[in-house]
Amino acid sequence: MTGEADDSAWSDTDKLLIRLADELYESCTVSAPLWSALGDHYADDQLLELLIIAGWYRLLSAVINAVGVERETWAARFPTA
């Protein structure tokens, strides 16, 4: 699926998770309205886990890119639309 976080293809909770990823990518923080909306669907420990997952992904992607780890020749590529 492609498009914005508010695309009708996504479920309500998926839309929140996409908004979370977008906000973390853009500002490394989560706005109060989004945090509140996420809290309506996820427990505190789940919210912390989402932040940890996003943080680890960003850390690992930065390290992998910085040291020039070669891509696996067998791995599928993301579309370059």
PDB file with SEQRES, HELIX, SHEET and CRYST1 records, atoms N, CA, C and O in Angstrom:
SEQRES   1 A   81  MET THR GLY GLU ALA ASP ASP SER ALA TRP SER ASP THR          
SEQRES   2 A   81  ASP LYS LEU LEU ILE ARG LEU ALA ASP GLU LEU TYR GLU          
SEQRES   3 A   81  SER CYS THR VAL SER ALA PRO LEU TRP SER ALA LEU GLY          
SEQRES   4 A   81  ASP HIS TYR ALA ASP ASP GLN LEU LEU GLU LEU LEU ILE          
SEQRES   5 A   81  ILE ALA GLY TRP TYR ARG LEU LEU SER ALA VAL ILE ASN          
SEQRES   6 A   81  ALA VAL GLY VAL GLU ARG GLU THR TRP ALA ALA ARG PHE          
SEQRES   7 A   81  PRO THR ALA                                                  
HELIX    1 AA1 ASP A   12  SER A   27  1                                  16    
HELIX    2 AA2 ALA A   32  GLY A   39  1                                   8    
HELIX    3 AA3 ASP A   44  VAL A   67  1                                  24    
CRYST1    1.000    1.000    1.000  90.00  90.00  90.00 P 1           1          
ATOM      1  N   MET A   1       0.830  -1.178   0.000  1.00  0.00           N  
ATOM      2  CA  MET A   1       0.000   0.000   0.000  1.00  0.00           C  
ATOM      3  C   MET A   1       0.878   1.246   0.000  1.00  0.00           C  
ATOM      4  O   MET A   1       1.965   1.249   0.578  1.00  0.00           O  
ATOM      5  N   THR A   2       0.414   2.270  -0.631  1.00  0.00           N  
ATOM      6  CA  THR A   2       1.121   3.534  -0.639  1.00  0.00           C  
ATOM      7  C   THR A   2       0.146   4.657  -0.325  1.00  0.00           C  
ATOM      8  O   THR A   2      -1.062   4.435  -0.248  1.00  0.00           O  
ATOM      9  N   GLY A   3       0.662   5.839  -0.149  1.00  0.00           N  
ATOM     10  CA  GLY A   3      -0.199   6.975   0.124  1.00  0.00           C  
ATOM     11  C   GLY A   3       0.090   7.578   1.478  1.00  0.00           C  
ATOM     12  O   GLY A   3       1.068   7.241   2.146  1.00  0.00           O  
ATOM     13  N   GLU A   4      -0.785   8.471   1.856  1.00  0.00           N  
ATOM     14  CA  GLU A   4      -0.642   9.180   3.125  1.00  0.00           C  
ATOM     15  C   GLU A   4      -1.229   8.367   4.274  1.00  0.00           C  
ATOM     16  O   GLU A   4      -1.920   7.370   4.063  1.00  0.00           O  
ATOM     17  N   ALA A   5      -0.941   8.813   5.481  1.00  0.00           N  
ATOM     18  CA  ALA A   5      -1.436   8.108   6.673  1.00  0.00           C  
ATOM     19  C   ALA A   5      -2.953   8.081   6.738  1.00  0.00           C  
ATOM     20  O   ALA A   5      -3.530   7.170   7.331  1.00  0.00           O  
ATOM     21  N   ASP A   6      -3.604   9.063   6.139  1.00  0.00           N  
ATOM     22  CA  ASP A   6      -5.069   9.105   6.199  1.00  0.00           C  
ATOM     23  C   ASP A   6      -5.736   8.414   5.008  1.00  0.00           C  
ATOM     24  O   ASP A   6      -6.942   8.561   4.808  1.00  0.00           O  
ATOM     25  N   ASP A   7      -4.972   7.670   4.223  1.00  0.00           N  
ATOM     26  CA  ASP A   7      -5.518   6.938   3.078  1.00  0.00           C  
ATOM     27  C   ASP A   7      -6.573   5.946   3.561  1.00  0.00           C  
ATOM     28  O   ASP A   7      -6.392   5.291   4.587  1.00  0.00           O  
ATOM     29  N   SER A   8      -7.663   5.840   2.827  1.00  0.00           N  
ATOM     30  CA  SER A   8      -8.769   4.957   3.229  1.00  0.00           C  
ATOM     31  C   SER A   8      -8.398   3.480   3.199  1.00  0.00           C  
ATOM     32  O   SER A   8      -9.144   2.647   3.713  1.00  0.00           O  
ATOM     33  N   ALA A   9      -7.263   3.147   2.607  1.00  0.00           N  
ATOM     34  CA  ALA A   9      -6.832   1.749   2.563  1.00  0.00           C  
ATOM     35  C   ALA A   9      -6.406   1.242   3.938  1.00  0.00           C  
ATOM     36  O   ALA A   9      -6.404   0.035   4.180  1.00  0.00           O  
ATOM     37  N   TRP A  10      -6.044   2.158   4.843  1.00  0.00           N  
ATOM     38  CA  TRP A  10      -5.542   1.769   6.156  1.00  0.00           C  
ATOM     39  C   TRP A  10      -6.661   1.710   7.183  1.00  0.00           C  
ATOM     40  O   TRP A  10      -7.629   2.468   7.114  1.00  0.00           O  
ATOM     41  N   SER A  11      -6.511   0.793   8.142  1.00  0.00           N  
ATOM     42  CA  SER A  11      -7.436   0.764   9.282  1.00  0.00           C  
ATOM     43  C   SER A  11      -7.121   1.956  10.188  1.00  0.00           C  
ATOM     44  O   SER A  11      -6.085   2.599  10.021  1.00  0.00           O  
ATOM     45  N   ASP A  12      -7.990   2.251  11.128  1.00  0.00           N  
ATOM     46  CA  ASP A  12      -7.767   3.383  12.027  1.00  0.00           C  
ATOM     47  C   ASP A  12      -6.480   3.228  12.830  1.00  0.00           C  
ATOM     48  O   ASP A  12      -5.734   4.192  13.001  1.00  0.00           O  
ATOM     49  N   THR A  13      -6.218   2.027  13.319  1.00  0.00           N  
ATOM     50  CA  THR A  13      -4.991   1.833  14.098  1.00  0.00           C  
ATOM     51  C   THR A  13      -3.759   1.878  13.199  1.00  0.00           C  
ATOM     52  O   THR A  13      -2.712   2.374  13.615  1.00  0.00           O  
ATOM     53  N   ASP A  14      -3.869   1.371  11.982  1.00  0.00           N  
ATOM     54  CA  ASP A  14      -2.746   1.472  11.042  1.00  0.00           C  
ATOM     55  C   ASP A  14      -2.434   2.936  10.734  1.00  0.00           C  
ATOM     56  O   ASP A  14      -1.268   3.318  10.635  1.00  0.00           O  
ATOM     57  N   LYS A  15      -3.472   3.747  10.585  1.00  0.00           N  
ATOM     58  CA  LYS A  15      -3.269   5.173  10.324  1.00  0.00           C  
ATOM     59  C   LYS A  15      -2.482   5.818  11.458  1.00  0.00           C  
ATOM     60  O   LYS A  15      -1.600   6.642  11.216  1.00  0.00           O  
ATOM     61  N   LEU A  16      -2.799   5.445  12.688  1.00  0.00           N  
ATOM     62  CA  LEU A  16      -2.077   6.000  13.833  1.00  0.00           C  
ATOM     63  C   LEU A  16      -0.615   5.578  13.820  1.00  0.00           C  
ATOM     64  O   LEU A  16       0.274   6.382  14.101  1.00  0.00           O  
ATOM     65  N   LEU A  17      -0.370   4.318  13.493  1.00  0.00           N  
ATOM     66  CA  LEU A  17       1.011   3.832  13.460  1.00  0.00           C  
ATOM     67  C   LEU A  17       1.812   4.503  12.355  1.00  0.00           C  
ATOM     68  O   LEU A  17       2.995   4.792  12.538  1.00  0.00           O  
ATOM     69  N   ILE A  18       1.188   4.755  11.221  1.00  0.00           N  
ATOM     70  CA  ILE A  18       1.875   5.456  10.132  1.00  0.00           C  
ATOM     71  C   ILE A  18       2.175   6.891  10.539  1.00  0.00           C  
ATOM     72  O   ILE A  18       3.260   7.408  10.272  1.00  0.00           O  
ATOM     73  N   ARG A  19       1.212   7.526  11.182  1.00  0.00           N  
ATOM     74  CA  ARG A  19       1.451   8.891  11.682  1.00  0.00           C  
ATOM     75  C   ARG A  19       2.595   8.898  12.700  1.00  0.00           C  
ATOM     76  O   ARG A  19       3.421   9.810  12.709  1.00  0.00           O  
ATOM     77  N   LEU A  20       2.636   7.875  13.555  1.00  0.00           N  
ATOM     78  CA  LEU A  20       3.720   7.764  14.531  1.00  0.00           C  
ATOM     79  C   LEU A  20       5.065   7.660  13.829  1.00  0.00           C  
ATOM     80  O   LEU A  20       6.005   8.375  14.175  1.00  0.00           O  
ATOM     81  N   ALA A  21       5.158   6.783  12.855  1.00  0.00           N  
ATOM     82  CA  ALA A  21       6.414   6.626  12.113  1.00  0.00           C  
ATOM     83  C   ALA A  21       6.800   7.933  11.424  1.00  0.00           C  
ATOM     84  O   ALA A  21       7.969   8.320  11.436  1.00  0.00           O  
ATOM     85  N   ASP A  22       5.827   8.610  10.826  1.00  0.00           N  
ATOM     86  CA  ASP A  22       6.099   9.876  10.147  1.00  0.00           C  
ATOM     87  C   ASP A  22       6.607  10.935  11.122  1.00  0.00           C  
ATOM     88  O   ASP A  22       7.586  11.625  10.834  1.00  0.00           O  
ATOM     89  N   GLU A  23       5.951  11.067  12.268  1.00  0.00           N  
ATOM     90  CA  GLU A  23       6.369  12.078  13.238  1.00  0.00           C  
ATOM     91  C   GLU A  23       7.750  11.773  13.800  1.00  0.00           C  
ATOM     92  O   GLU A  23       8.570  12.677  13.962  1.00  0.00           O  
ATOM     93  N   LEU A  24       8.007  10.512  14.096  1.00  0.00           N  
ATOM     94  CA  LEU A  24       9.322  10.155  14.621  1.00  0.00           C  
ATOM     95  C   LEU A  24      10.403  10.412  13.588  1.00  0.00           C  
ATOM     96  O   LEU A  24      11.493  10.872  13.929  1.00  0.00           O  
ATOM     97  N   TYR A  25      10.115  10.121  12.337  1.00  0.00           N  
ATOM     98  CA  TYR A  25      11.088  10.350  11.267  1.00  0.00           C  
ATOM     99  C   TYR A  25      11.355  11.843  11.094  1.00  0.00           C  
ATOM    100  O   TYR A  25      12.502  12.264  10.944  1.00  0.00           O  
ATOM    101  N   GLU A  26      10.296  12.631  11.117  1.00  0.00           N  
ATOM    102  CA  GLU A  26      10.425  14.066  10.840  1.00  0.00           C  
ATOM    103  C   GLU A  26      10.981  14.862  12.017  1.00  0.00           C  
ATOM    104  O   GLU A  26      11.720  15.824  11.808  1.00  0.00           O  
ATOM    105  N   SER A  27      10.644  14.485  13.242  1.00  0.00           N  
ATOM    106  CA  SER A  27      11.013  15.340  14.375  1.00  0.00           C  
ATOM    107  C   SER A  27      11.597  14.606  15.582  1.00  0.00           C  
ATOM    108  O   SER A  27      11.990  15.242  16.559  1.00  0.00           O  
ATOM    109  N   CYS A  28      11.655  13.293  15.523  1.00  0.00           N  
ATOM    110  CA  CYS A  28      12.129  12.492  16.664  1.00  0.00           C  
ATOM    111  C   CYS A  28      11.314  12.741  17.930  1.00  0.00           C  
ATOM    112  O   CYS A  28      11.823  12.634  19.046  1.00  0.00           O  
ATOM    113  N   THR A  29      10.049  13.071  17.736  1.00  0.00           N  
ATOM    114  CA  THR A  29       9.143  13.254  18.866  1.00  0.00           C  
ATOM    115  C   THR A  29       7.733  12.883  18.432  1.00  0.00           C  
ATOM    116  O   THR A  29       7.481  12.635  17.252  1.00  0.00           O  
ATOM    117  N   VAL A  30       6.820  12.846  19.392  1.00  0.00           N  
ATOM    118  CA  VAL A  30       5.425  12.505  19.118  1.00  0.00           C  
ATOM    119  C   VAL A  30       4.557  13.638  19.678  1.00  0.00           C  
ATOM    120  O   VAL A  30       4.689  14.006  20.845  1.00  0.00           O  
ATOM    121  N   SER A  31       3.686  14.177  18.855  1.00  0.00           N  
ATOM    122  CA  SER A  31       2.815  15.267  19.295  1.00  0.00           C  
ATOM    123  C   SER A  31       1.837  14.769  20.358  1.00  0.00           C  
ATOM    124  O   SER A  31       1.498  13.586  20.408  1.00  0.00           O  
ATOM    125  N   ALA A  32       1.397  15.686  21.196  1.00  0.00           N  
ATOM    126  CA  ALA A  32       0.443  15.345  22.257  1.00  0.00           C  
ATOM    127  C   ALA A  32      -0.857  14.760  21.697  1.00  0.00           C  
ATOM    128  O   ALA A  32      -1.351  13.772  22.242  1.00  0.00           O  
ATOM    129  N   PRO A  33      -1.434  15.334  20.625  1.00  0.00           N  
ATOM    130  CA  PRO A  33      -2.672  14.739  20.099  1.00  0.00           C  
ATOM    131  C   PRO A  33      -2.481  13.305  19.601  1.00  0.00           C  
ATOM    132  O   PRO A  33      -3.341  12.452  19.820  1.00  0.00           O  
ATOM    133  N   LEU A  34      -1.371  13.042  18.940  1.00  0.00           N  
ATOM    134  CA  LEU A  34      -1.122  11.678  18.450  1.00  0.00           C  
ATOM    135  C   LEU A  34      -0.876  10.738  19.623  1.00  0.00           C  
ATOM    136  O   LEU A  34      -1.383   9.616  19.634  1.00  0.00           O  
ATOM    137  N   TRP A  35      -0.109  11.181  20.604  1.00  0.00           N  
ATOM    138  CA  TRP A  35       0.164  10.337  21.773  1.00  0.00           C  
ATOM    139  C   TRP A  35      -1.136   9.958  22.478  1.00  0.00           C  
ATOM    140  O   TRP A  35      -1.309   8.819  22.912  1.00  0.00           O  
ATOM    141  N   SER A  36      -2.039  10.916  22.585  1.00  0.00           N  
ATOM    142  CA  SER A  36      -3.334  10.667  23.214  1.00  0.00           C  
ATOM    143  C   SER A  36      -4.150   9.664  22.395  1.00  0.00           C  
ATOM    144  O   SER A  36      -4.749   8.745  22.952  1.00  0.00           O  
ATOM    145  N   ALA A  37      -4.169   9.844  21.084  1.00  0.00           N  
ATOM    146  CA  ALA A  37      -4.916   8.922  20.214  1.00  0.00           C  
ATOM    147  C   ALA A  37      -4.329   7.515  20.282  1.00  0.00           C  
ATOM    148  O   ALA A  37      -5.072   6.534  20.305  1.00  0.00           O  
ATOM    149  N   LEU A  38      -3.022   7.412  20.314  1.00  0.00           N  
ATOM    150  CA  LEU A  38      -2.380   6.099  20.439  1.00  0.00           C  
ATOM    151  C   LEU A  38      -2.743   5.453  21.777  1.00  0.00           C  
ATOM    152  O   LEU A  38      -2.967   4.245  21.852  1.00  0.00           O  
ATOM    153  N   GLY A  39      -2.799   6.271  22.830  1.00  0.00           N  
ATOM    154  CA  GLY A  39      -3.137   5.772  24.154  1.00  0.00           C  
ATOM    155  C   GLY A  39      -4.538   5.201  24.246  1.00  0.00           C  
ATOM    156  O   GLY A  39      -4.830   4.411  25.144  1.00  0.00           O  
ATOM    157  N   ASP A  40      -5.413   5.594  23.321  1.00  0.00           N  
ATOM    158  CA  ASP A  40      -6.765   5.025  23.281  1.00  0.00           C  
ATOM    159  C   ASP A  40      -6.775   3.598  22.749  1.00  0.00           C  
ATOM    160  O   ASP A  40      -7.752   2.872  22.931  1.00  0.00           O  
ATOM    161  N   HIS A  41      -5.690   3.193  22.091  1.00  0.00           N  
ATOM    162  CA  HIS A  41      -5.638   1.870  21.454  1.00  0.00           C  
ATOM    163  C   HIS A  41      -4.553   0.955  22.019  1.00  0.00           C  
ATOM    164  O   HIS A  41      -4.625  -0.265  21.869  1.00  0.00           O  
ATOM    165  N   TYR A  42      -3.561   1.536  22.658  1.00  0.00           N  
ATOM    166  CA  TYR A  42      -2.422   0.749  23.118  1.00  0.00           C  
ATOM    167  C   TYR A  42      -2.127   1.038  24.581  1.00  0.00           C  
ATOM    168  O   TYR A  42      -2.306   2.161  25.052  1.00  0.00           O  
ATOM    169  N   ALA A  43      -1.674   0.016  25.295  1.00  0.00           N  
ATOM    170  CA  ALA A  43      -1.261   0.165  26.694  1.00  0.00           C  
ATOM    171  C   ALA A  43       0.095   0.884  26.744  1.00  0.00           C  
ATOM    172  O   ALA A  43       0.805   0.955  25.741  1.00  0.00           O  
ATOM    173  N   ASP A  44       0.443   1.410  27.911  1.00  0.00           N  
ATOM    174  CA  ASP A  44       1.703   2.138  28.065  1.00  0.00           C  
ATOM    175  C   ASP A  44       2.914   1.311  27.647  1.00  0.00           C  
ATOM    176  O   ASP A  44       3.815   1.826  26.984  1.00  0.00           O  
ATOM    177  N   ASP A  45       2.944   0.023  28.031  1.00  0.00           N  
ATOM    178  CA  ASP A  45       4.087  -0.810  27.669  1.00  0.00           C  
ATOM    179  C   ASP A  45       4.152  -1.029  26.153  1.00  0.00           C  
ATOM    180  O   ASP A  45       5.241  -1.157  25.595  1.00  0.00           O  
ATOM    181  N   GLN A  46       3.010  -1.073  25.496  1.00  0.00           N  
ATOM    182  CA  GLN A  46       2.992  -1.218  24.042  1.00  0.00           C  
ATOM    183  C   GLN A  46       3.485   0.059  23.362  1.00  0.00           C  
ATOM    184  O   GLN A  46       4.201  -0.005  22.362  1.00  0.00           O  
ATOM    185  N   LEU A  47       3.107   1.206  23.896  1.00  0.00           N  
ATOM    186  CA  LEU A  47       3.584   2.477  23.340  1.00  0.00           C  
ATOM    187  C   LEU A  47       5.099   2.585  23.464  1.00  0.00           C  
ATOM    188  O   LEU A  47       5.774   3.020  22.531  1.00  0.00           O  
ATOM    189  N   LEU A  48       5.627   2.192  24.607  1.00  0.00           N  
ATOM    190  CA  LEU A  48       7.069   2.207  24.799  1.00  0.00           C  
ATOM    191  C   LEU A  48       7.743   1.274  23.801  1.00  0.00           C  
ATOM    192  O   LEU A  48       8.772   1.619  23.219  1.00  0.00           O  
ATOM    193  N   GLU A  49       7.173   0.110  23.606  1.00  0.00           N  
ATOM    194  CA  GLU A  49       7.730  -0.853  22.654  1.00  0.00           C  
ATOM    195  C   GLU A  49       7.739  -0.291  21.231  1.00  0.00           C  
ATOM    196  O   GLU A  49       8.698  -0.506  20.490  1.00  0.00           O  
ATOM    197  N   LEU A  50       6.684   0.422  20.845  1.00  0.00           N  
ATOM    198  CA  LEU A  50       6.650   1.045  19.513  1.00  0.00           C  
ATOM    199  C   LEU A  50       7.796   2.045  19.355  1.00  0.00           C  
ATOM    200  O   LEU A  50       8.449   2.085  18.312  1.00  0.00           O  
ATOM    201  N   LEU A  51       8.037   2.846  20.383  1.00  0.00           N  
ATOM    202  CA  LEU A  51       9.137   3.802  20.326  1.00  0.00           C  
ATOM    203  C   LEU A  51      10.490   3.105  20.247  1.00  0.00           C  
ATOM    204  O   LEU A  51      11.379   3.534  19.512  1.00  0.00           O  
ATOM    205  N   ILE A  52      10.634   2.035  21.006  1.00  0.00           N  
ATOM    206  CA  ILE A  52      11.892   1.282  20.996  1.00  0.00           C  
ATOM    207  C   ILE A  52      12.128   0.653  19.628  1.00  0.00           C  
ATOM    208  O   ILE A  52      13.243   0.703  19.108  1.00  0.00           O  
ATOM    209  N   ILE A  53      11.101   0.068  19.048  1.00  0.00           N  
ATOM    210  CA  ILE A  53      11.241  -0.544  17.716  1.00  0.00           C  
ATOM    211  C   ILE A  53      11.662   0.499  16.695  1.00  0.00           C  
ATOM    212  O   ILE A  53      12.587   0.277  15.913  1.00  0.00           O  
ATOM    213  N   ALA A  54      10.977   1.643  16.704  1.00  0.00           N  
ATOM    214  CA  ALA A  54      11.310   2.703  15.746  1.00  0.00           C  
ATOM    215  C   ALA A  54      12.738   3.208  15.965  1.00  0.00           C  
ATOM    216  O   ALA A  54      13.474   3.444  15.006  1.00  0.00           O  
ATOM    217  N   GLY A  55      13.121   3.372  17.226  1.00  0.00           N  
ATOM    218  CA  GLY A  55      14.472   3.843  17.538  1.00  0.00           C  
ATOM    219  C   GLY A  55      15.549   2.871  17.107  1.00  0.00           C  
ATOM    220  O   GLY A  55      16.562   3.280  16.540  1.00  0.00           O  
ATOM    221  N   TRP A  56      15.348   1.597  17.366  1.00  0.00           N  
ATOM    222  CA  TRP A  56      16.326   0.590  16.972  1.00  0.00           C  
ATOM    223  C   TRP A  56      16.448   0.507  15.452  1.00  0.00           C  
ATOM    224  O   TRP A  56      17.545   0.347  14.916  1.00  0.00           O  
ATOM    225  N   TYR A  57      15.319   0.616  14.769  1.00  0.00           N  
ATOM    226  CA  TYR A  57      15.359   0.582  13.308  1.00  0.00           C  
ATOM    227  C   TYR A  57      16.176   1.758  12.787  1.00  0.00           C  
ATOM    228  O   TYR A  57      17.012   1.594  11.898  1.00  0.00           O  
ATOM    229  N   ARG A  58      15.933   2.945  13.341  1.00  0.00           N  
ATOM    230  CA  ARG A  58      16.668   4.129  12.886  1.00  0.00           C  
ATOM    231  C   ARG A  58      18.150   3.993  13.190  1.00  0.00           C  
ATOM    232  O   ARG A  58      18.986   4.324  12.350  1.00  0.00           O  
ATOM    233  N   LEU A  59      18.487   3.513  14.377  1.00  0.00           N  
ATOM    234  CA  LEU A  59      19.876   3.314  14.747  1.00  0.00           C  
ATOM    235  C   LEU A  59      20.560   2.329  13.803  1.00  0.00           C  
ATOM    236  O   LEU A  59      21.632   2.610  13.268  1.00  0.00           O  
ATOM    237  N   LEU A  60      19.934   1.185  13.608  1.00  0.00           N  
ATOM    238  CA  LEU A  60      20.545   0.161  12.755  1.00  0.00           C  
ATOM    239  C   LEU A  60      20.666   0.622  11.307  1.00  0.00           C  
ATOM    240  O   LEU A  60      21.676   0.349  10.659  1.00  0.00           O  
ATOM    241  N   SER A  61      19.662   1.312  10.795  1.00  0.00           N  
ATOM    242  CA  SER A  61      19.741   1.774   9.414  1.00  0.00           C  
ATOM    243  C   SER A  61      20.864   2.799   9.249  1.00  0.00           C  
ATOM    244  O   SER A  61      21.546   2.808   8.224  1.00  0.00           O  
ATOM    245  N   ALA A  62      21.060   3.652  10.238  1.00  0.00           N  
ATOM    246  CA  ALA A  62      22.140   4.635  10.168  1.00  0.00           C  
ATOM    247  C   ALA A  62      23.503   3.953  10.200  1.00  0.00           C  
ATOM    248  O   ALA A  62      24.386   4.307   9.418  1.00  0.00           O  
ATOM    249  N   VAL A  63      23.688   2.988  11.084  1.00  0.00           N  
ATOM    250  CA  VAL A  63      24.962   2.277  11.172  1.00  0.00           C  
ATOM    251  C   VAL A  63      25.234   1.491   9.895  1.00  0.00           C  
ATOM    252  O   VAL A  63      26.338   1.535   9.352  1.00  0.00           O  
ATOM    253  N   ILE A  64      24.222   0.773   9.422  1.00  0.00           N  
ATOM    254  CA  ILE A  64      24.391  -0.032   8.199  1.00  0.00           C  
ATOM    255  C   ILE A  64      24.745   0.860   7.012  1.00  0.00           C  
ATOM    256  O   ILE A  64      25.628   0.523   6.223  1.00  0.00           O  
ATOM    257  N   ASN A  65      24.062   1.994   6.884  1.00  0.00           N  
ATOM    258  CA  ASN A  65      24.364   2.916   5.790  1.00  0.00           C  
ATOM    259  C   ASN A  65      25.743   3.542   5.949  1.00  0.00           C  
ATOM    260  O   ASN A  65      26.477   3.676   4.970  1.00  0.00           O  
ATOM    261  N   ALA A  66      26.102   3.928   7.173  1.00  0.00           N  
ATOM    262  CA  ALA A  66      27.373   4.617   7.415  1.00  0.00           C  
ATOM    263  C   ALA A  66      28.579   3.728   7.133  1.00  0.00           C  
ATOM    264  O   ALA A  66      29.588   4.196   6.606  1.00  0.00           O  
ATOM    265  N   VAL A  67      28.476   2.458   7.479  1.00  0.00           N  
ATOM    266  CA  VAL A  67      29.625   1.570   7.253  1.00  0.00           C  
ATOM    267  C   VAL A  67      29.581   0.887   5.889  1.00  0.00           C  
ATOM    268  O   VAL A  67      30.502   0.157   5.521  1.00  0.00           O  
ATOM    269  N   GLY A  68      28.515   1.130   5.149  1.00  0.00           N  
ATOM    270  CA  GLY A  68      28.449   0.623   3.778  1.00  0.00           C  
ATOM    271  C   GLY A  68      28.200  -0.862   3.653  1.00  0.00           C  
ATOM    272  O   GLY A  68      28.757  -1.515   2.770  1.00  0.00           O  
ATOM    273  N   VAL A  69      27.368  -1.407   4.530  1.00  0.00           N  
ATOM    274  CA  VAL A  69      27.040  -2.827   4.426  1.00  0.00           C  
ATOM    275  C   VAL A  69      26.384  -3.081   3.069  1.00  0.00           C  
ATOM    276  O   VAL A  69      25.434  -2.396   2.691  1.00  0.00           O  
ATOM    277  N   GLU A  70      26.891  -4.058   2.356  1.00  0.00           N  
ATOM    278  CA  GLU A  70      26.370  -4.392   1.029  1.00  0.00           C  
ATOM    279  C   GLU A  70      24.988  -5.024   1.147  1.00  0.00           C  
ATOM    280  O   GLU A  70      24.723  -5.791   2.073  1.00  0.00           O  
ATOM    281  N   ARG A  71      24.120  -4.697   0.211  1.00  0.00           N  
ATOM    282  CA  ARG A  71      22.799  -5.327   0.162  1.00  0.00           C  
ATOM    283  C   ARG A  71      22.940  -6.773  -0.283  1.00  0.00           C  
ATOM    284  O   ARG A  71      23.820  -7.118  -1.072  1.00  0.00           O  
ATOM    285  N   GLU A  72      22.055  -7.606   0.239  1.00  0.00           N  
ATOM    286  CA  GLU A  72      22.041  -8.996  -0.171  1.00  0.00           C  
ATOM    287  C   GLU A  72      21.551  -9.065  -1.619  1.00  0.00           C  
ATOM    288  O   GLU A  72      20.559  -8.426  -1.968  1.00  0.00           O  
ATOM    289  N   THR A  73      22.231  -9.824  -2.445  1.00  0.00           N  
ATOM    290  CA  THR A  73      21.848  -9.902  -3.856  1.00  0.00           C  
ATOM    291  C   THR A  73      20.508 -10.601  -4.036  1.00  0.00           C  
ATOM    292  O   THR A  73      19.824 -10.379  -5.035  1.00  0.00           O  
ATOM    293  N   TRP A  74      20.129 -11.435  -3.089  1.00  0.00           N  
ATOM    294  CA  TRP A  74      18.889 -12.203  -3.206  1.00  0.00           C  
ATOM    295  C   TRP A  74      17.669 -11.453  -2.667  1.00  0.00           C  
ATOM    296  O   TRP A  74      16.538 -11.871  -2.914  1.00  0.00           O  
ATOM    297  N   ALA A  75      17.879 -10.358  -1.939  1.00  0.00           N  
ATOM    298  CA  ALA A  75      16.787  -9.674  -1.255  1.00  0.00           C  
ATOM    299  C   ALA A  75      15.949  -8.840  -2.232  1.00  0.00           C  
ATOM    300  O   ALA A  75      16.478  -8.211  -3.149  1.00  0.00           O  
ATOM    301  N   ALA A  76      14.648  -8.852  -2.015  1.00  0.00           N  
ATOM    302  CA  ALA A  76      13.737  -8.016  -2.816  1.00  0.00           C  
ATOM    303  C   ALA A  76      13.984  -6.549  -2.503  1.00  0.00           C  
ATOM    304  O   ALA A  76      14.343  -6.204  -1.378  1.00  0.00           O  
ATOM    305  N   ARG A  77      13.797  -5.695  -3.484  1.00  0.00           N  
ATOM    306  CA  ARG A  77      13.988  -4.259  -3.325  1.00  0.00           C  
ATOM    307  C   ARG A  77      12.655  -3.556  -3.165  1.00  0.00           C  
ATOM    308  O   ARG A  77      11.631  -4.014  -3.672  1.00  0.00           O  
ATOM    309  N   PHE A  78      12.680  -2.441  -2.456  1.00  0.00           N  
ATOM    310  CA  PHE A  78      11.484  -1.594  -2.347  1.00  0.00           C  
ATOM    311  C   PHE A  78      11.277  -0.898  -3.690  1.00  0.00           C  
ATOM    312  O   PHE A  78      12.242  -0.629  -4.405  1.00  0.00           O  
ATOM    313  N   PRO A  79      10.030  -0.609  -4.032  1.00  0.00           N  
ATOM    314  CA  PRO A  79       9.785   0.146  -5.266  1.00  0.00           C  
ATOM    315  C   PRO A  79      10.426   1.542  -5.180  1.00  0.00           C  
ATOM    316  O   PRO A  79      10.523   2.114  -4.094  1.00  0.00           O  
ATOM    317  N   THR A  80      10.851   2.072  -6.295  1.00  0.00           N  
ATOM    318  CA  THR A  80      11.487   3.387  -6.320  1.00  0.00           C  
ATOM    319  C   THR A  80      10.563   4.446  -6.926  1.00  0.00           C  
ATOM    320  O   THR A  80      11.020   5.388  -7.574  1.00  0.00           O  
ATOM    321  N   ALA A  81       9.271   4.277  -6.706  1.00  0.00           N  
ATOM    322  CA  ALA A  81       8.287   5.202  -7.267  1.00  0.00           C  
ATOM    323  C   ALA A  81       8.703   6.553  -6.966  1.00  0.00           C  
ATOM    324  O   ALA A  81       8.022   7.507  -7.343  1.00  0.00           O  
TER     325      ALA A  81                                                      
END                                                                             
